[in-house]
Amino acid sequence: MDTNNPPSADAIRSAETRLVKRAERRQRCFSGSYERMNQLILRIRDGEWDPRATRLETLWRDPSTPTFAQKADAVTKLVQVGLLPIEQGREDLGYTAVQRERMRQMDGDALQRALGGDLAAGYGPKPGDGVPQPGA
């Protein structure tokens, strides 16, 4: 019998769980070292210690392999019950800082449109975006 080919989906998940736990332990182990290394790099680059460097944090990707839909569902539920701010949810879903900034601008634009009486704010393009408007 070939032991390299797991006989069932449960066996595959079990093998993956062990690998995920190993990766998580390694991430925890290396995080402090990476932070200290980057503090030293900044010190060498700038020629002096920057007090802000003490706040460096190593951000690791989730080593497990949930689908995007599973992750989005979990984040949505946490945001809805108020355990997670929207911005953290966006970060957890893997959006870059530039993408999150663009989303904040879109949120602000939609809020301004809603305050200005646009009842369709947040639902499609703004008037003047070059996209034909319904009823036009």
ZADO-1210 file (C-alpha; in nm, 4 decimals, padded with zeros to 6 digits):
<atoms>
<atom x="00.0000" y="00.0000" z="00.0000" code="MET" pos="1"/>
<atom x="00.1270" y="00.3486" z="-00.0927" code="ASP" pos="2"/>
<atom x="00.1365" y="00.5649" z="00.2230" code="THR" pos="3"/>
<atom x="00.2116" y="00.8797" z="00.0254" code="ASN" pos="4"/>
<atom x="-00.1396" y="00.8846" z="-00.1178" code="ASN" pos="5"/>
<atom x="-00.3901" y="00.9350" z="00.1681" code="PRO" pos="6"/>
<atom x="-00.6999" y="00.7158" z="00.1327" code="PRO" pos="7"/>
<atom x="-00.9547" y="00.9824" z="00.2273" code="SER" pos="8"/>
<atom x="-01.0253" y="01.3515" z="00.2610" code="ALA" pos="9"/>
<atom x="-01.0050" y="01.3147" z="00.6396" code="ASP" pos="10"/>
<atom x="-00.6530" y="01.1760" z="00.6105" code="ALA" pos="11"/>
<atom x="-00.5546" y="01.4696" z="00.3891" code="ILE" pos="12"/>
<atom x="-00.6968" y="01.7199" z="00.6408" code="ARG" pos="13"/>
<atom x="-00.5185" y="01.5425" z="00.9250" code="SER" pos="14"/>
<atom x="-00.1842" y="01.5592" z="00.7440" code="ALA" pos="15"/>
<atom x="-00.2418" y="01.9252" z="00.6606" code="GLU" pos="16"/>
<atom x="-00.3252" y="02.0047" z="01.0238" code="THR" pos="17"/>
<atom x="00.0152" y="01.8771" z="01.1356" code="ARG" pos="18"/>
<atom x="00.1924" y="02.0896" z="00.8743" code="LEU" pos="19"/>
<atom x="-00.0108" y="02.3983" z="00.9691" code="VAL" pos="20"/>
<atom x="00.0753" y="02.3557" z="01.3381" code="LYS" pos="21"/>
<atom x="00.4451" y="02.3219" z="01.2531" code="ARG" pos="22"/>
<atom x="00.4320" y="02.6398" z="01.0433" code="ALA" pos="23"/>
<atom x="00.2496" y="02.8307" z="01.3198" code="GLU" pos="24"/>
<atom x="00.5109" y="02.7243" z="01.5773" code="ARG" pos="25"/>
<atom x="00.7918" y="02.8351" z="01.3450" code="ARG" pos="26"/>
<atom x="00.6213" y="03.1693" z="01.2842" code="GLN" pos="27"/>
<atom x="00.5965" y="03.2304" z="01.6597" code="ARG" pos="28"/>
<atom x="00.9590" y="03.1283" z="01.7072" code="CYS" pos="29"/>
<atom x="01.0991" y="03.3527" z="01.4312" code="PHE" pos="30"/>
<atom x="00.8800" y="03.6616" z="01.4802" code="SER" pos="31"/>
<atom x="01.0947" y="03.8213" z="01.7528" code="GLY" pos="32"/>
<atom x="01.4165" y="03.7522" z="01.5623" code="SER" pos="33"/>
<atom x="01.2813" y="03.9112" z="01.2453" code="TYR" pos="34"/>
<atom x="01.1700" y="04.2180" z="01.4388" code="GLU" pos="35"/>
<atom x="01.5135" y="04.2594" z="01.6015" code="ARG" pos="36"/>
<atom x="01.6866" y="04.2031" z="01.2659" code="MET" pos="37"/>
<atom x="01.4783" y="04.4779" z="01.1030" code="ASN" pos="38"/>
<atom x="01.5499" y="04.7141" z="01.3936" code="GLN" pos="39"/>
<atom x="01.9217" y="04.6591" z="01.3327" code="LEU" pos="40"/>
<atom x="01.8780" y="04.7146" z="00.9585" code="ILE" pos="41"/>
<atom x="01.7073" y="05.0477" z="01.0279" code="LEU" pos="42"/>
<atom x="01.9863" y="05.1408" z="01.2723" code="ARG" pos="43"/>
<atom x="02.2549" y="05.0663" z="01.0138" code="ILE" pos="44"/>
<atom x="02.0636" y="05.2418" z="00.7345" code="ARG" pos="45"/>
<atom x="01.9788" y="05.5565" z="00.9330" code="ASP" pos="46"/>
<atom x="02.2860" y="05.5743" z="01.1561" code="GLY" pos="47"/>
<atom x="02.0805" y="05.6140" z="01.4738" code="GLU" pos="48"/>
<atom x="01.8160" y="05.4293" z="01.6721" code="TRP" pos="49"/>
<atom x="01.4622" y="05.5250" z="01.5811" code="ASP" pos="50"/>
<atom x="01.2305" y="05.4895" z="01.8838" code="PRO" pos="51"/>
<atom x="00.9467" y="05.3973" z="01.6457" code="ARG" pos="52"/>
<atom x="01.1393" y="05.0831" z="01.5469" code="ALA" pos="53"/>
<atom x="01.0473" y="04.9255" z="01.8802" code="THR" pos="54"/>
<atom x="00.6910" y="04.8977" z="01.7479" code="ARG" pos="55"/>
<atom x="00.7888" y="04.6814" z="01.4493" code="LEU" pos="56"/>
<atom x="00.5707" y="04.3758" z="01.4131" code="GLU" pos="57"/>
<atom x="00.6144" y="04.0695" z="01.1945" code="THR" pos="58"/>
<atom x="00.2948" y="03.9908" z="01.0045" code="LEU" pos="59"/>
<atom x="00.2689" y="03.6341" z="00.8820" code="TRP" pos="60"/>
<atom x="00.0332" y="03.4884" z="00.6283" code="ARG" pos="61"/>
<atom x="-00.2087" y="03.2284" z="00.7613" code="ASP" pos="62"/>
<atom x="-00.0399" y="02.8910" z="00.6943" code="PRO" pos="63"/>
<atom x="-00.3728" y="02.7081" z="00.6662" code="SER" pos="64"/>
<atom x="-00.5561" y="02.6918" z="00.3365" code="THR" pos="65"/>
<atom x="-00.9144" y="02.8088" z="00.3875" code="PRO" pos="66"/>
<atom x="-01.0972" y="02.9179" z="00.0763" code="THR" pos="67"/>
<atom x="-01.1537" y="03.2892" z="00.0292" code="PHE" pos="68"/>
<atom x="-01.5264" y="03.2297" z="00.0809" code="ALA" pos="69"/>
<atom x="-01.4649" y="03.0590" z="00.4174" code="GLN" pos="70"/>
<atom x="-01.2391" y="03.3393" z="00.5325" code="LYS" pos="71"/>
<atom x="-01.4776" y="03.6105" z="00.4085" code="ALA" pos="72"/>
<atom x="-01.7681" y="03.4399" z="00.5862" code="ASP" pos="73"/>
<atom x="-01.5766" y="03.4257" z="00.9142" code="ALA" pos="74"/>
<atom x="-01.4617" y="03.7889" z="00.8891" code="VAL" pos="75"/>
<atom x="-01.8121" y="03.9076" z="00.7972" code="THR" pos="76"/>
<atom x="-01.9601" y="03.7381" z="01.1021" code="LYS" pos="77"/>
<atom x="-01.6950" y="03.8881" z="01.3332" code="LEU" pos="78"/>
<atom x="-01.7533" y="04.2374" z="01.1909" code="VAL" pos="79"/>
<atom x="-02.1327" y="04.2027" z="01.2168" code="GLN" pos="80"/>
<atom x="-02.1252" y="04.1109" z="01.5857" code="VAL" pos="81"/>
<atom x="-01.8803" y="04.3927" z="01.6571" code="GLY" pos="82"/>
<atom x="-01.5806" y="04.1800" z="01.7578" code="LEU" pos="83"/>
<atom x="-01.3750" y="04.3052" z="01.4648" code="LEU" pos="84"/>
<atom x="-01.3507" y="04.6538" z="01.3117" code="PRO" pos="85"/>
<atom x="-01.4077" y="04.6732" z="00.9364" code="ILE" pos="86"/>
<atom x="-01.0496" y="04.7863" z="00.8758" code="GLU" pos="87"/>
<atom x="-00.9106" y="04.4791" z="01.0553" code="GLN" pos="88"/>
<atom x="-01.1454" y="04.2592" z="00.8545" code="GLY" pos="89"/>
<atom x="-01.0069" y="04.4036" z="00.5335" code="ARG" pos="90"/>
<atom x="-00.6535" y="04.3384" z="00.6551" code="GLU" pos="91"/>
<atom x="-00.7449" y="03.9820" z="00.7533" code="ASP" pos="92"/>
<atom x="-00.8829" y="03.9222" z="00.4034" code="LEU" pos="93"/>
<atom x="-00.5416" y="04.0099" z="00.2623" code="GLY" pos="94"/>
<atom x="-00.6060" y="04.3515" z="00.1092" code="TYR" pos="95"/>
<atom x="-00.2945" y="04.5660" z="00.0775" code="THR" pos="96"/>
<atom x="-00.2520" y="04.9010" z="00.2513" code="ALA" pos="97"/>
<atom x="-00.3125" y="05.0810" z="-00.0809" code="VAL" pos="98"/>
<atom x="-00.6328" y="04.8838" z="-00.1438" code="GLN" pos="99"/>
<atom x="-00.7561" y="04.9519" z="00.2110" code="ARG" pos="100"/>
<atom x="-00.6881" y="05.3252" z="00.1684" code="GLU" pos="101"/>
<atom x="-00.8834" y="05.3261" z="-00.1578" code="ARG" pos="102"/>
<atom x="-01.1718" y="05.1491" z="00.0202" code="MET" pos="103"/>
<atom x="-01.1694" y="05.4114" z="00.2977" code="ARG" pos="104"/>
<atom x="-01.1904" y="05.6831" z="00.0320" code="GLN" pos="105"/>
<atom x="-01.4835" y="05.5039" z="-00.1321" code="MET" pos="106"/>
<atom x="-01.6556" y="05.4745" z="00.2076" code="ASP" pos="107"/>
<atom x="-01.6037" y="05.8471" z="00.2658" code="GLY" pos="108"/>
<atom x="-01.7359" y="05.9307" z="-00.0808" code="ASP" pos="109"/>
<atom x="-02.0464" y="05.7176" z="-00.0241" code="ALA" pos="110"/>
<atom x="-02.1040" y="05.8820" z="00.3138" code="LEU" pos="111"/>
<atom x="-02.0747" y="06.2306" z="00.1619" code="GLN" pos="112"/>
<atom x="-02.3159" y="06.1351" z="-00.1158" code="ARG" pos="113"/>
<atom x="-02.5628" y="05.9921" z="00.1356" code="ALA" pos="114"/>
<atom x="-02.5422" y="06.3052" z="00.3500" code="LEU" pos="115"/>
<atom x="-02.6031" y="06.5076" z="00.0341" code="GLY" pos="116"/>
<atom x="-02.9301" y="06.3259" z="-00.0264" code="GLY" pos="117"/>
<atom x="-02.8128" y="06.0649" z="-00.2794" code="ASP" pos="118"/>
<atom x="-03.0214" y="05.7641" z="-00.1764" code="LEU" pos="119"/>
<atom x="-02.8217" y="05.5337" z="-00.4052" code="ALA" pos="120"/>
<atom x="-02.4878" y="05.6191" z="-00.2394" code="ALA" pos="121"/>
<atom x="-02.2634" y="05.3166" z="-00.2253" code="GLY" pos="122"/>
<atom x="-02.4623" y="05.1365" z="-00.4952" code="TYR" pos="123"/>
<atom x="-02.2769" y="05.1819" z="-00.8200" code="GLY" pos="124"/>
<atom x="-02.0923" y="05.4633" z="-00.9951" code="PRO" pos="125"/>
<atom x="-02.1239" y="05.8287" z="-00.9062" code="LYS" pos="126"/>
<atom x="-02.2925" y="06.0649" z="-01.1503" code="PRO" pos="127"/>
<atom x="-02.0296" y="06.2064" z="-01.3843" code="GLY" pos="128"/>
<atom x="-01.8119" y="05.8911" z="-01.3772" code="ASP" pos="129"/>
<atom x="-01.8834" y="05.8374" z="-01.7481" code="GLY" pos="130"/>
<atom x="-02.1193" y="05.5486" z="-01.6757" code="VAL" pos="131"/>
<atom x="-02.4775" y="05.5919" z="-01.7989" code="PRO" pos="132"/>
<atom x="-02.7190" y="05.6419" z="-01.5101" code="GLN" pos="133"/>
<atom x="-03.0544" y="05.4641" z="-01.4893" code="PRO" pos="134"/>
<atom x="-03.3322" y="05.6735" z="-01.6403" code="GLY" pos="135"/>
<atom x="-03.0883" y="05.9010" z="-01.8237" code="ALA" pos="136"/>
</atoms>
